[in-house]
């Protein structure tokens, strides 16, 4: 049920750094090597030309760290306990019909909060406008490759953690959230579904994703980025003390690599020598 997860659906910032950037990084300290891959949760695997290079690094890893324990069993354990949210009444018949047209998982649809639906709509708008709907996403592709290695996998967050992030992120009132959702559903149906409004992103094919390691995130997004990154680093540090793990592979949303409290700078501050790996082939 990835449509309702991953709070920020795309990263669209302009950054400055002294050397060529990449979505793929290497961090070395003593005998430990960490590879960090930053993905876009909504872009298909065909958005990048470097999948063979990344797959090769995956085969060398002794352990993997992923952002989320996103699987059906975890989702079911949460949503089976939720009551229905009277969404038909809150959206109105016309918008509710649009909602059911584009979001077909009946096990969850009628139990989502207004905030979770807002994220779901935003992701679907990007997917339809950029004609990614139905394509294999880069995150799904690499997750499958990682699972096939049969090496240990550790996740930084639980599904319940990310749902909590989503529901705490929006500051609008409940009635205002439902009003916005109704408008965005109409936009989804009559604008984005026609393939309009796509914000093209060539950062993955051209290695032109730039970072700003000096700046901090704004106050509103601190809980989304900084707080989570610092928590993740503590979990990473706890696990990499195991000397059996020489090659570690981390895959998270690319926004988590950026800024002064991103994983790249947190690793550097922890004594790692960090550098980008060019992925353009």
Buried (B, 14 or more C-beta within 10 A) or exposed (E): BBBBBBBBBBBEEEBEEEEEBBBBBBBBBEEBBBBBBBBBBBBBBBBBBBBEBBEEBBEEBBBBBBBBBBEEEBBEEBBEEEEEBEBBEBBEEEBBEBBBEBBEBEEBBBBBBBBBBBBBBBBBBBBBBBEBBEBEBBBBBBBEBBEEBEBBBBBBBBBEBBBEBBBEBBEEEEEEBBBBBBEBBEBBBEBBBEEEEBEEBEBBBEBEBBBBBEEEBEEEBEBBBBBBBEEBBEBBEEBBEEEEBBBBBBBBBBBBBBBBBBBBBBBBEBEBEBEBBEBBE
